[in-house]
Structure formats: C-alpha cells, structure tokens
Amino acid sequence: MKKISIEKCDEKEVLALKKKHKLTLWWAGERCFKVKMDSEVVALLEAQVIEDENILDIDNFEVFEYGNKVGSEIVEELKKASFGMCLYANDEDSKRFWERHGFEAQDDGTGIPKHFYIKGNHK
C-alpha cells in the first residue's frame, strides 16, 4: 500500500491544481489540503476538525483520476484517525461512495441528509 499524507495547500496551489486536473467542485482555499500517495498529489480535501465533537467536517473531496481506487484508499486511511467524519453528499454517486465506506445518512435537523462516520460504530 502506498503511503498517504495530507498537507496544507494554499489558495494559489489549489487554483493551479483545479485548473490542471479540471476539478469540478468549488474550492475555497482556506481549509484545503493536498492529499499525496507517496510523493504524488492525487486529491484535494477541504475540511476542518470540529474539536468539541471530535469530528472531521468534510466540505469537499475530489480525486484527480477516477476508477483506480485512490479515493477509497484515502477514505480508509482517514478512518484510522481518532475522529469521526461528516459531510453532505453532492449527488447519488457520491452518496453511494460514502455509504460503501460505512457512512450513514442522518437528518441534519433541516430535513437534509448528512452522512456520518462515527468512530467506534464500525469494525
């Protein structure tokens, strides 16, 4: 398995990666991280840790090449961390992806489903 690392990414680098890889999500830059497998940047992650809830709130996650399991490997690595995760799925494909990785949809209080992975609720 390749070594996965996550590093802070400034706005200029985010814009360059977005253009180079024709990324479709909106990226703010302030809470963006580049995800590397070995030394190659393979994805962007926009998220923040909500410390009082011990959860990683994911705004955006986008891999540069689909179909090669890179996204799945990254998610499995994130699941090893000491926190849970939550996000809003963008579409049906996104919903299936996250649910395949153990995320469960819950009403966010406004009638909109938000997907959660709670540490300790899964094997």
N, C-alpha and C positions, 0 to 999 in steps of 0.2 A: 504494500500500500504506500502511496506517495505521502510525503509529509505536507500537512496543511497548516498554513499560517495566515493570520489576519493582521493587517497593518492599516493604520490611519491613512487616509487618502485625501489630499487637499482638493479644492474645487477645480483648479487648473488640470490636475491629473484626471479627475472624474470626467470633465468635459472632453479631454483627449481620448480617454477610453470609450466614452459613449460614442464619439464620432468614429473612431477606428473600428469598433465592433458593432456599430449600428444598433445600439441598445434602444429599447422602446419605452422603458419606464422613465418617469420624471425623477431626476436626481438632484437633491438639494445641496450636497457637498459638505455640509457642516458635520453630519454624523455618518459620513461614508467611510467605508473600509474596503481595501482591495483584498481579495482572497487569493492566496497563492497555493499552488500544488508544486512542491519542490520550489523552484525559483520562478516559475511562470505564473503570471497573473491570469486567472481563469474566470473570475467573477467579481461582482461588486455587491456589497452588503451595506444597507443603510439601516442602522438600528441604534438603540440606546438601552442601557441597563436601568431598569426601574428597581433601585436597590431595596426600597422598603417592601417590595413584593417579590424580590429575588427572581426577576423575570427579564428576559431579553425581548424587548418590543421591536419587532422587525417591521420596518416601513417598506423596504424594497430588497429584493434578492434577485439577481439576474446573472446567469452564467453566459459566457460568450459563445459556447458551442453546445447545442442541444443534442441529446441522444447518446452521449458517451458516459453517462452515469456520474459526471462531475458534480452536479447539483446534489445528487443522493449522497455521495461521499462527504461533501461538505456538511450537509444536514446531520449525517450520522456522527461526524466529528463534533459538531455543536452540541448534540445531545449528550455527549460525555461530560460537558461542563457542569458546574454546580448549580446552575439556574435553569428555570423553565423558559419557555418561549411562547410568544403570541404574535398573531398577525391577522390581517384581513386578506383573504384570497381574492385575487383580481378577477378570475374567471373560472370556468369549470375545470380546465386543465390544471390550473394552479391548485384548486380545491382538491382534486384527485391526488396530485403530487404530495401535498402536505398530509392528507389523510393516510396515504400509503406509508408515511413516516411516523404514524402514531399521533398526529394532531387531531383533536376533536373540536368540532364546531359547537359553540355556545352562544346564546343570545348575549349581545353586548349591553343589553338594557334598553336599546332603542329599536329592537326588532331585527337588527343586522347581525348575521353570524360572524363571529370572530373565532379563529382557530387557535387552540391552546395545546401546548405540550407541557404537562406538569411533571416535573422531575419526581420520580418515585411512583408514578401511576402506571409505569410501563416496565416491561422486562428489559 
